[in-house]
Amino acid sequence: RSVREVKEQADKLCLKTAIRTLSSGRLKGGTPFSFGHIYHILTNPIYAGRIRHKANVYPGQHPALIEPESWDALQDQLMGRSVSNRLGKERG
């Protein structure tokens, strides 16, 4: 699947971002997930039991929510799509 397909599915399910109250008392969130939101979630190593600090990724002290091998495969797929898109190749 592509990020676009995940976004389309999230929209069909009417998934929204969490609503939170800012220190000013203003509410923020409750909006449909953007491509950026979804990409950030899909590339966050926390779900694979890892922690990102600056440019480095380290093993975390928490259990992985998905198998690290699956997360790594997803990163390879996303990176391949990203490179293909920059080179002007067809999206898939």
The first five atom37 places (N, CA, C, CB, O) and aatype in JSON, in Angstrom:
{
  "aatype": [1, 15, 19, 1, 6, 19, 11, 6, 5, 0, 3, 11, 10, 4, 10, 11, 16, 0, 9, 1, 16, 10, 15, 15, 7, 1, 10, 11, 7, 7, 16, 14, 13, 15, 13, 7, 8, 9, 18, 8, 9, 10, 16, 2, 14, 9, 18, 0, 7, 1, 9, 1, 8, 11, 0, 2, 19, 18, 14, 7, 5, 8, 14, 0, 10, 9, 6, 14, 6, 15, 17, 3, 0, 10, 5, 3, 5, 10, 12, 7, 1, 15, 19, 15, 2, 1, 10, 7, 11, 6, 1, 7],
  "atom_mask": [
    [1, 1, 1, 1, 1],
    [1, 1, 1, 1, 1],
    [1, 1, 1, 1, 1],
    [1, 1, 1, 1, 1],
    [1, 1, 1, 1, 1],
    [1, 1, 1, 1, 1],
    [1, 1, 1, 1, 1],
    [1, 1, 1, 1, 1],
    [1, 1, 1, 1, 1],
    [1, 1, 1, 1, 1],
    [1, 1, 1, 1, 1],
    [1, 1, 1, 1, 1],
    [1, 1, 1, 1, 1],
    [1, 1, 1, 1, 1],
    [1, 1, 1, 1, 1],
    [1, 1, 1, 1, 1],
    [1, 1, 1, 1, 1],
    [1, 1, 1, 1, 1],
    [1, 1, 1, 1, 1],
    [1, 1, 1, 1, 1],
    [1, 1, 1, 1, 1],
    [1, 1, 1, 1, 1],
    [1, 1, 1, 1, 1],
    [1, 1, 1, 1, 1],
    [1, 1, 1, 0, 1],
    [1, 1, 1, 1, 1],
    [1, 1, 1, 1, 1],
    [1, 1, 1, 1, 1],
    [1, 1, 1, 0, 1],
    [1, 1, 1, 0, 1],
    [1, 1, 1, 1, 1],
    [1, 1, 1, 1, 1],
    [1, 1, 1, 1, 1],
    [1, 1, 1, 1, 1],
    [1, 1, 1, 1, 1],
    [1, 1, 1, 0, 1],
    [1, 1, 1, 1, 1],
    [1, 1, 1, 1, 1],
    [1, 1, 1, 1, 1],
    [1, 1, 1, 1, 1],
    [1, 1, 1, 1, 1],
    [1, 1, 1, 1, 1],
    [1, 1, 1, 1, 1],
    [1, 1, 1, 1, 1],
    [1, 1, 1, 1, 1],
    [1, 1, 1, 1, 1],
    [1, 1, 1, 1, 1],
    [1, 1, 1, 1, 1],
    [1, 1, 1, 0, 1],
    [1, 1, 1, 1, 1],
    [1, 1, 1, 1, 1],
    [1, 1, 1, 1, 1],
    [1, 1, 1, 1, 1],
    [1, 1, 1, 1, 1],
    [1, 1, 1, 1, 1],
    [1, 1, 1, 1, 1],
    [1, 1, 1, 1, 1],
    [1, 1, 1, 1, 1],
    [1, 1, 1, 1, 1],
    [1, 1, 1, 0, 1],
    [1, 1, 1, 1, 1],
    [1, 1, 1, 1, 1],
    [1, 1, 1, 1, 1],
    [1, 1, 1, 1, 1],
    [1, 1, 1, 1, 1],
    [1, 1, 1, 1, 1],
    [1, 1, 1, 1, 1],
    [1, 1, 1, 1, 1],
    [1, 1, 1, 1, 1],
    [1, 1, 1, 1, 1],
    [1, 1, 1, 1, 1],
    [1, 1, 1, 1, 1],
    [1, 1, 1, 1, 1],
    [1, 1, 1, 1, 1],
    [1, 1, 1, 1, 1],
    [1, 1, 1, 1, 1],
    [1, 1, 1, 1, 1],
    [1, 1, 1, 1, 1],
    [1, 1, 1, 1, 1],
    [1, 1, 1, 0, 1],
    [1, 1, 1, 1, 1],
    [1, 1, 1, 1, 1],
    [1, 1, 1, 1, 1],
    [1, 1, 1, 1, 1],
    [1, 1, 1, 1, 1],
    [1, 1, 1, 1, 1],
    [1, 1, 1, 1, 1],
    [1, 1, 1, 0, 1],
    [1, 1, 1, 1, 1],
    [1, 1, 1, 1, 1],
    [1, 1, 1, 1, 1],
    [1, 1, 1, 0, 1]
  ],
  "atom_positions": [
    [[0.83, -1.19, 0.0], [0.0, 0.0, 0.0], [0.87, 1.24, 0.0], [-0.94, 0.01, 1.21], [2.01, 1.23, 0.46]],
    [[0.32, 2.3, -0.51], [1.02, 3.57, -0.51], [0.43, 4.46, 0.59], [0.91, 4.27, -1.89], [-0.62, 4.16, 1.15]],
    [[1.12, 5.54, 0.9], [0.62, 6.49, 1.88], [-0.72, 7.04, 1.4], [1.65, 7.66, 2.12], [-1.63, 7.27, 2.2]],
    [[-0.84, 7.24, 0.1], [-2.1, 7.72, -0.47], [-3.24, 6.75, -0.17], [-1.96, 7.92, -1.99], [-4.34, 7.17, 0.2]],
    [[-2.98, 5.46, -0.34], [-4.02, 4.46, -0.07], [-4.38, 4.41, 1.42], [-3.55, 3.08, -0.54], [-5.55, 4.25, 1.77]],
    [[-3.39, 4.56, 2.27], [-3.66, 4.58, 3.71], [-4.5, 5.81, 4.05], [-2.33, 4.58, 4.53], [-5.45, 5.72, 4.83]],
    [[-4.17, 6.95, 3.46], [-4.94, 8.18, 3.68], [-6.38, 8.0, 3.21], [-4.28, 9.38, 2.95], [-7.32, 8.39, 3.91]],
    [[-6.56, 7.42, 2.04], [-7.91, 7.2, 1.53], [-8.71, 6.3, 2.48], [-7.86, 6.56, 0.13], [-9.89, 6.56, 2.73]],
    [[-8.08, 5.26, 3.0], [-8.76, 4.36, 3.93], [-9.09, 5.08, 5.23], [-7.9, 3.11, 4.21], [-10.18, 4.91, 5.78]],
    [[-8.16, 5.87, 5.73], [-8.41, 6.64, 6.96], [-9.58, 7.61, 6.76], [-7.13, 7.43, 7.38], [-10.41, 7.78, 7.65]],
    [[-9.63, 8.22, 5.59], [-10.74, 9.14, 5.29], [-12.07, 8.39, 5.21], [-10.48, 9.88, 3.96], [-13.09, 8.87, 5.71]],
    [[-12.06, 7.2, 4.6], [-13.29, 6.4, 4.51], [-13.79, 6.02, 5.91], [-13.04, 5.13, 3.68], [-15.0, 5.96, 6.15]],
    [[-12.84, 5.77, 6.81], [-13.2, 5.39, 8.18], [-13.48, 6.61, 9.06], [-12.09, 4.56, 8.8], [-13.8, 6.48, 10.24]],
    [[-13.35, 7.8, 8.47], [-13.56, 9.07, 9.19], [-12.63, 9.2, 10.4], [-15.02, 9.18, 9.65], [-13.02, 9.75, 11.43]],
    [[-11.4, 8.71, 10.26], [-10.44, 8.84, 11.35], [-9.99, 10.28, 11.46], [-9.22, 7.9, 11.13], [-9.77, 10.96, 10.46]],
    [[-9.86, 10.74, 12.68], [-9.48, 12.13, 12.95], [-8.31, 12.16, 13.93], [-10.68, 12.94, 13.5], [-8.08, 11.2, 14.67]],
    [[-7.6, 13.27, 13.93], [-6.52, 13.46, 14.89], [-7.11, 13.67, 16.27], [-5.61, 14.65, 14.48], [-8.27, 14.07, 16.42]],
    [[-6.3, 13.41, 17.29], [-6.76, 13.59, 18.67], [-7.03, 15.07, 18.94], [-5.71, 13.04, 19.67], [-6.33, 15.95, 18.43]],
    [[-8.04, 15.32, 19.74], [-8.34, 16.69, 20.16], [-7.61, 16.93, 21.47], [-9.89, 16.93, 20.31], [-7.69, 16.12, 22.4]],
    [[-6.89, 18.03, 21.53], [-6.18, 18.37, 22.77], [-6.39, 19.84, 23.09], [-4.67, 18.04, 22.64], [-6.69, 20.65, 22.21]],
    [[-6.23, 20.16, 24.34], [-6.4, 21.53, 24.8], [-5.02, 22.16, 24.98], [-7.21, 21.59, 26.12], [-4.18, 21.64, 25.7]],
    [[-4.81, 23.27, 24.31], [-3.55, 24.0, 24.44], [-3.52, 24.75, 25.76], [-3.35, 24.97, 23.25], [-4.55, 24.92, 26.41]],
    [[-2.35, 25.2, 26.15], [-2.23, 25.94, 27.41], [-3.07, 27.21, 27.39], [-0.76, 26.3, 27.69], [-3.45, 27.73, 28.45]],
    [[-3.36, 27.71, 26.2], [-4.21, 28.9, 26.08], [-5.69, 28.58, 26.28], [-4.01, 29.55, 24.71], [-6.52, 29.47, 26.37]],
    [[-6.0, 27.28, 26.35], [-7.38, 26.85, 26.48], [-8.04, 26.53, 25.15], [0.0, 0.0, 0.0], [-9.15, 25.99, 25.1]],
    [[-7.36, 26.87, 24.07], [-7.88, 26.61, 22.73], [-7.79, 25.12, 22.41], [-7.11, 27.44, 21.67], [-6.83, 24.46, 22.78]],
    [[-8.8, 24.6, 21.72], [-8.79, 23.21, 21.3], [-8.1, 23.09, 19.95], [-10.23, 22.64, 21.22], [-8.25, 23.95, 19.08]],
    [[-7.34, 22.02, 19.79], [-6.65, 21.77, 18.53], [-6.84, 20.31, 18.18], [-5.12, 22.14, 18.63], [-6.89, 19.46, 19.06]],
    [[-6.95, 20.02, 16.9], [-7.1, 18.64, 16.44], [-8.52, 18.36, 16.0], [0.0, 0.0, 0.0], [-9.3, 19.27, 15.74]],
    [[-8.83, 17.07, 15.92], [-10.15, 16.67, 15.46], [-10.32, 16.81, 13.97], [0.0, 0.0, 0.0], [-11.45, 16.88, 13.46]],
    [[-9.21, 16.86, 13.26], [-9.24, 17.02, 11.81], [-8.81, 15.72, 11.13], [-8.33, 18.2, 11.36], [-8.17, 14.88, 11.76]],
    [[-9.16, 15.53, 9.87], [-8.71, 14.33, 9.17], [-7.18, 14.27, 9.14], [-9.27, 14.3, 7.73], [-6.5, 15.3, 9.12]],
    [[-6.65, 13.06, 9.15], [-5.21, 12.89, 9.06], [-4.71, 13.39, 7.71], [-4.81, 11.41, 9.27], [-5.32, 13.12, 6.67]],
    [[-3.61, 14.12, 7.72], [-2.99, 14.58, 6.48], [-2.0, 13.51, 6.01], [-2.27, 15.96, 6.68], [-1.7, 12.56, 6.73]],
    [[-1.49, 13.69, 4.79], [-0.45, 12.79, 4.3], [0.75, 12.83, 5.24], [-0.02, 13.15, 2.86], [1.36, 11.81, 5.52]],
    [[1.08, 14.03, 5.72], [2.21, 14.19, 6.63], [2.02, 13.45, 7.93], [0.0, 0.0, 0.0], [2.95, 12.82, 8.43]],
    [[0.8, 13.51, 8.5], [0.51, 12.77, 9.72], [0.75, 11.27, 9.5], [-0.96, 13.01, 10.17], [1.43, 10.61, 10.28]],
    [[0.2, 10.77, 8.41], [0.28, 9.33, 8.14], [1.72, 8.93, 7.88], [-0.6, 8.96, 6.93], [2.18, 7.89, 8.37]],
    [[2.44, 9.73, 7.11], [3.84, 9.41, 6.83], [4.65, 9.39, 8.13], [4.45, 10.43, 5.84], [5.5, 8.51, 8.33]],
    [[4.39, 10.35, 9.0], [5.1, 10.41, 10.28], [4.82, 9.15, 11.11], [4.69, 11.67, 11.07], [5.74, 8.58, 11.71]],
    [[3.58, 8.73, 11.15], [3.22, 7.52, 11.9], [3.92, 6.3, 11.3], [1.68, 7.32, 11.91], [4.49, 5.49, 12.03]],
    [[3.88, 6.18, 9.98], [4.46, 5.01, 9.33], [5.98, 4.95, 9.44], [4.06, 4.99, 7.87], [6.56, 3.87, 9.35]],
    [[6.62, 6.08, 9.63], [8.08, 6.1, 9.71], [8.6, 6.25, 11.14], [8.62, 7.22, 8.86], [9.81, 6.4, 11.34]],
    [[7.72, 6.21, 12.12], [8.13, 6.37, 13.52], [8.65, 5.04, 14.06], [6.94, 6.89, 14.38], [7.89, 4.08, 14.16]],
    [[9.94, 4.97, 14.41], [10.52, 3.7, 14.87], [10.01, 3.24, 16.23], [12.01, 3.83, 14.92], [10.28, 2.11, 16.64]],
    [[9.29, 4.08, 16.93], [8.76, 3.7, 18.25], [7.9, 2.44, 18.15], [7.95, 4.85, 18.85], [7.89, 1.62, 19.07]],
    [[7.19, 2.29, 17.03], [6.3, 1.14, 16.86], [7.06, -0.17, 16.67], [5.38, 1.37, 15.67], [6.51, -1.25, 16.87]],
    [[8.33, -0.06, 16.29], [9.18, -1.24, 16.11], [10.05, -1.49, 17.33], [10.06, -1.08, 14.86], [10.98, -2.29, 17.28]],
    [[9.74, -0.82, 18.45], [10.51, -1.03, 19.67], [11.82, -0.27, 19.69], [0.0, 0.0, 0.0], [12.77, -0.66, 20.38]],
    [[11.88, 0.8, 18.93], [13.1, 1.59, 18.83], [12.82, 3.04, 19.19], [13.7, 1.5, 17.4], [11.67, 3.47, 19.23]],
    [[13.88, 3.77, 19.46], [13.78, 5.19, 19.81], [14.65, 5.98, 18.84], [14.22, 5.44, 21.3], [15.79, 5.6, 18.56]],
    [[14.12, 7.09, 18.34], [14.91, 7.98, 17.49], [15.37, 9.15, 18.34], [14.07, 8.49, 16.25], [14.59, 9.77, 19.07]],
    [[16.66, 9.44, 18.25], [17.22, 10.62, 18.9], [18.09, 11.33, 17.89], [18.03, 10.25, 20.2], [19.12, 10.81, 17.47]],
    [[17.65, 12.51, 17.5], [18.3, 13.27, 16.44], [18.37, 12.4, 15.19], [19.73, 13.74, 16.87], [17.32, 11.96, 14.71]],
    [[19.53, 12.14, 14.65], [19.62, 11.36, 13.41], [19.83, 9.87, 13.66], [20.76, 11.89, 12.55], [19.96, 9.1, 12.71]],
    [[19.86, 9.46, 14.91], [20.16, 8.06, 15.23], [18.93, 7.34, 15.78], [21.3, 7.98, 16.24], [18.04, 7.94, 16.39]],
    [[18.9, 6.03, 15.55], [17.83, 5.18, 16.08], [18.48, 4.13, 16.98], [16.99, 4.51, 14.92], [19.46, 3.49, 16.6]],
    [[17.91, 3.97, 18.17], [18.45, 3.05, 19.17], [17.39, 2.05, 19.59], [18.98, 3.83, 20.39], [16.2, 2.32, 19.47]],
    [[17.82, 0.88, 20.08], [16.84, -0.06, 20.64], [16.14, 0.6, 21.83], [17.54, -1.39, 21.08], [16.77, 1.26, 22.66]],
    [[14.84, 0.41, 21.91], [14.09, 0.98, 23.01], [14.01, 0.0, 24.18], [0.0, 0.0, 0.0], [14.44, -1.15, 24.07]],
    [[13.46, 0.47, 25.27], [13.25, -0.38, 26.44], [11.78, -0.78, 26.52], [13.69, 0.33, 27.73], [11.31, -1.21, 27.58]],
    [[11.08, -0.64, 25.43], [9.66, -0.96, 25.37], [9.44, -2.04, 24.3], [8.81, 0.32, 25.06], [10.24, -2.17, 23.38]],
    [[8.35, -2.79, 24.43], [8.09, -3.82, 23.42], [7.64, -3.2, 22.1], [7.02, -4.8, 23.93], [7.0, -2.15, 22.07]],
    [[7.98, -3.87, 21.03], [7.55, -3.44, 19.71], [6.06, -3.74, 19.53], [8.38, -4.13, 18.59], [5.57, -4.78, 19.97]],
    [[5.36, -2.83, 18.89], [3.95, -3.06, 18.56], [3.81, -3.84, 17.26], [3.19, -1.73, 18.47], [2.82, -4.53, 17.04]],
    [[4.82, -3.7, 16.39], [4.87, -4.49, 15.16], [6.26, -5.12, 15.08], [4.56, -3.62, 13.89], [7.21, -4.61, 15.67]],
    [[6.36, -6.2, 14.36], [7.65, -6.87, 14.22], [8.64, -5.91, 13.55], [7.5, -8.17, 13.39], [8.32, -5.3, 12.53]],
    [[9.83, -5.78, 14.12], [10.82, -4.89, 13.52], [11.1, -5.2, 12.05], [12.11, -4.96, 14.3], [11.36, -4.29, 11.26]],
    [[11.05, -6.48, 11.69], [11.29, -6.85, 10.29], [10.2, -6.27, 9.38], [11.34, -8.38, 10.14], [10.48, -5.83, 8.26]],
    [[8.96, -6.26, 9.86], [7.85, -5.69, 9.08], [8.03, -4.18, 8.94], [6.49, -6.01, 9.74], [7.8, -3.62, 7.87]],
    [[8.44, -3.54, 10.03], [8.65, -2.09, 10.0], [9.79, -1.76, 9.04], [8.96, -1.55, 11.43], [9.7, -0.81, 8.26]],
    [[10.87, -2.55, 9.09], [12.01, -2.32, 8.19], [11.58, -2.48, 6.73], [13.15, -3.29, 8.52], [11.99, -1.69, 5.87]],
    [[10.76, -3.49, 6.45], [10.29, -3.7, 5.08], [9.44, -2.52, 4.62], [9.47, -5.01, 4.99], [9.53, -2.09, 3.47]],
    [[8.62, -1.99, 5.52], [7.8, -0.82, 5.19], [8.69, 0.37, 4.87], [6.84, -0.48, 6.34], [8.42, 1.12, 3.93]],
    [[9.75, 0.56, 5.65], [10.66, 1.68, 5.4], [11.31, 1.55, 4.03], [11.74, 1.77, 6.5], [11.45, 2.53, 3.3]],
    [[11.71, 0.32, 3.68], [12.3, 0.08, 2.36], [11.29, 0.41, 1.27], [12.77, -1.39, 2.23], [11.64, 1.02, 0.25]],
    [[10.05, 0.0, 1.47], [9.0, 0.27, 0.49], [8.76, 1.78, 0.36], [7.69, -0.45, 0.88], [8.67, 2.3, -0.75]],
    [[8.65, 2.46, 1.49], [8.43, 3.91, 1.45], [9.61, 4.63, 0.81], [8.18, 4.45, 2.85], [9.42, 5.56, 0.03]],
    [[10.82, 4.2, 1.13], [12.01, 4.84, 0.56], [12.05, 4.6, -0.95], [13.3, 4.29, 1.22], [12.39, 5.51, -1.72]],
    [[11.71, 3.41, -1.38], [11.68, 3.11, -2.81], [10.67, 3.97, -3.54], [0.0, 0.0, 0.0], [10.95, 4.46, -4.63]],
    [[9.51, 4.16, -2.94], [8.48, 5.01, -3.55], [8.96, 6.45, -3.58], [7.14, 4.9, -2.79], [8.74, 7.17, -4.56]],
    [[9.59, 6.88, -2.52], [10.07, 8.25, -2.44], [11.1, 8.52, -3.54], [10.67, 8.54, -1.06], [11.03, 9.55, -4.21]],
    [[12.03, 7.61, -3.7], [13.06, 7.77, -4.74], [12.41, 7.74, -6.11], [14.13, 6.66, -4.62], [12.75, 8.55, -6.97]],
    [[11.49, 6.8, -6.33], [10.81, 6.7, -7.63], [10.06, 7.98, -7.93], [9.85, 5.51, -7.64], [10.09, 8.47, -9.07]],
    [[9.39, 8.54, -6.94], [8.62, 9.77, -7.15], [9.54, 10.93, -7.5], [7.79, 10.11, -5.91], [9.2, 11.75, -8.36]],
    [[10.69, 11.0, -6.85], [11.62, 12.09, -7.14], [12.21, 11.94, -8.54], [12.75, 12.13, -6.1], [12.55, 12.93, -9.18]],
    [[12.33, 10.71, -9.0], [12.88, 10.47, -10.33], [11.81, 10.57, -11.42], [13.55, 9.11, -10.38], [12.11, 10.41, -12.6]],
    [[10.57, 10.82, -11.01], [9.5, 11.0, -11.97], [8.89, 9.71, -12.47], [0.0, 0.0, 0.0], [8.19, 9.7, -13.48]],
    [[9.15, 8.62, -11.77], [8.56, 7.34, -12.18], [7.13, 7.25, -11.69], [9.39, 6.16, -11.65], [6.72, 7.99, -10.79]],
    [[6.4, 6.34, -12.28], [4.99, 6.16, -11.94], [4.83, 5.74, -10.49], [4.33, 5.13, -12.86], [5.59, 4.91, -9.98]],
    [[3.84, 6.32, -9.83], [3.52, 5.93, -8.45], [2.79, 4.6, -8.47], [2.67, 7.01, -7.74], [2.09, 4.27, -9.43]],
    [[2.97, 3.84, -7.38], [2.27, 2.57, -7.34], [1.88, 2.15, -6.0], [0.0, 0.0, 0.0], [1.28, 1.08, -5.83]]
  ]
}
